[in-house]
Amino acid sequence: MDSIEHCRFDGQLYAIIVRASFREPGITFFSPPELSQQLAFMSHPEGKSIAPHRHNKVTREVHYTQEVLLIQKGRLQVDFYTEAEGYLESRVLNAGDIILLCSGAHGFHVLEPVEMFEIKQGPYAGENDKTRFAEVANSALRIKGPGL
């Protein structure tokens, strides 16, 4: 399916990109159950009811932050890096695209003024939450995918 991309490097899932063009009836889950962040798309017809419900307290163990970005406006380049800070490749996200960043490391370049939502486990732990490192040179970028 062209509107869903699983970004894998050396067999490890780094990200799931769902393009704005994705449309399927019902509920589609994109994330595997072992991830601590769930990503799904829902499309229901008029008149469909979802029974009232509450969510039960369930203890979950989270080792790494996983984040979801929903691009509302503009274009954003996502650069993928290994945990050891080696550059892998890049993807471009457009308005309406969504990405679940699952593992590895990443950086961003705003290609057009961007407005986006970020959803992740919280609260933000400040500088203890991440390790920053030098980005790849523009001349070494390898941009792939349909978002170009």
C-alpha positions as CSV (number, residue, x, y, z in Angstrom):
1,M,0.0,0.0,0.0
2,D,1.7,3.3,-1.2
3,S,0.1,5.4,1.6
4,I,1.7,3.4,4.4
5,E,5.5,3.1,4.8
6,H,7.4,1.1,7.4
7,C,10.9,2.6,7.6
8,R,13.2,-0.3,8.6
9,F,16.9,-0.3,8.8
10,D,18.8,-3.5,9.5
11,G,15.4,-5.2,10.3
12,Q,14.5,-2.7,13.0
13,L,11.4,-0.6,12.7
14,Y,12.3,3.1,13.0
15,A,9.1,4.7,11.9
16,I,5.7,4.2,10.4
17,I,4.5,6.9,8.0
18,V,0.8,7.1,7.0
19,R,0.3,9.5,4.1
20,A,-2.7,11.9,4.0
21,S,-4.1,9.9,1.1
22,F,-4.8,6.8,3.4
23,R,-8.5,5.9,3.4
24,E,-10.0,2.6,4.7
25,P,-13.3,1.9,6.3
26,G,-13.4,0.7,9.9
27,I,-10.4,0.7,12.2
28,T,-6.8,0.1,10.9
29,F,-4.0,-0.4,13.4
30,F,-0.6,0.5,12.1
31,S,1.6,-0.1,15.1
32,P,2.6,-3.6,16.3
33,P,1.5,-4.5,19.9
34,E,5.1,-4.5,21.3
35,L,5.3,-0.7,20.8
36,S,4.5,1.6,23.7
37,Q,2.6,4.0,21.4
38,Q,-0.4,2.9,19.3
39,L,-1.2,4.4,15.9
40,A,-4.6,3.7,14.3
41,F,-6.9,5.3,11.7
42,M,-10.7,5.2,12.1
43,S,-13.3,5.8,9.5
44,H,-17.0,5.2,10.3
45,P,-20.2,6.0,8.4
46,E,-22.8,8.4,9.7
47,G,-25.0,6.8,12.3
48,K,-22.3,4.5,13.7
49,S,-22.2,4.3,17.5
50,I,-19.3,3.6,19.6
51,A,-20.5,2.3,23.0
52,P,-19.7,4.5,26.0
53,H,-16.6,3.2,27.7
54,R,-13.8,4.1,30.1
55,H,-10.2,3.0,30.1
56,N,-9.0,0.8,32.9
57,K,-5.8,1.4,34.9
58,V,-3.3,-0.8,33.3
59,T,0.4,-0.8,34.2
60,R,2.7,-0.4,31.2
61,E,6.4,-0.2,31.1
62,V,7.9,2.4,28.8
63,H,11.7,2.4,28.2
64,Y,12.0,4.9,25.4
65,T,9.8,7.8,24.3
66,Q,8.0,7.2,21.0
67,E,6.4,10.2,19.3
68,V,3.7,10.8,16.8
69,L,3.9,13.9,14.5
70,L,0.8,15.0,12.6
71,I,1.6,17.6,9.9
72,Q,-1.2,20.1,9.7
73,K,0.6,22.5,7.3
74,G,3.8,22.7,5.4
75,R,6.6,20.2,4.7
76,L,9.0,18.6,7.1
77,Q,12.1,16.5,6.3
78,V,12.7,13.7,8.8
79,D,16.3,12.4,9.0
80,F,16.9,8.9,10.5
81,Y,19.9,8.0,12.5
82,T,21.1,4.9,14.3
83,E,21.4,4.8,18.1
84,A,25.1,5.2,17.5
85,E,24.3,8.5,15.7
86,G,25.1,7.3,12.2
87,Y,22.9,8.8,9.4
88,L,20.7,6.4,7.5
89,E,18.3,8.3,5.2
90,S,15.5,10.8,5.1
91,R,11.8,11.2,4.3
92,V,9.6,14.2,3.5
93,L,6.2,14.7,5.2
94,N,3.5,16.9,3.8
95,A,0.3,18.3,5.2
96,G,-2.0,15.6,6.4
97,D,0.8,13.0,6.8
98,I,1.4,11.4,10.2
99,I,4.5,9.6,11.5
100,L,5.1,7.3,14.5
101,L,8.8,7.5,15.4
102,C,9.5,4.1,17.0
103,S,13.2,3.7,17.5
104,G,16.6,4.9,16.6
105,A,17.4,8.6,16.4
106,H,16.0,11.4,14.3
107,G,16.4,15.1,13.3
108,F,14.2,17.5,11.3
109,H,14.4,20.2,8.7
110,V,11.5,22.5,8.0
111,L,11.2,22.7,4.2
112,E,8.1,24.9,4.2
113,P,6.6,26.7,7.2
114,V,5.2,23.9,9.3
115,E,2.4,23.5,11.8
116,M,2.2,20.1,13.5
117,F,1.0,18.2,16.5
118,E,3.4,16.1,18.6
119,I,2.0,13.3,20.7
120,K,4.2,11.3,23.0
121,Q,4.5,9.8,26.4
122,G,5.0,12.5,29.0
123,P,5.7,14.5,30.8
124,Y,8.7,16.0,29.1
125,A,11.8,15.5,31.3
126,G,13.8,18.4,29.9
127,E,17.4,17.7,28.8
128,N,17.3,14.3,30.6
129,D,14.8,13.2,27.9
130,K,17.2,13.2,24.9
131,T,20.8,13.2,23.8
132,R,21.6,15.8,21.1
133,F,24.4,15.3,18.5
134,A,25.6,16.8,15.2
135,E,23.5,16.5,12.1
136,V,24.5,15.0,8.8
137,A,25.9,17.4,6.1
138,N,23.4,18.4,3.4
139,S,25.7,17.0,0.8
140,A,25.3,13.5,2.4
141,L,21.4,13.5,2.6
142,R,19.6,10.6,0.9
143,I,15.9,11.6,0.6
144,K,13.5,8.7,-0.3
145,G,9.8,8.2,-0.7
146,P,6.7,9.7,-2.1
147,G,6.7,12.9,0.0
148,L,9.1,14.7,-2.3
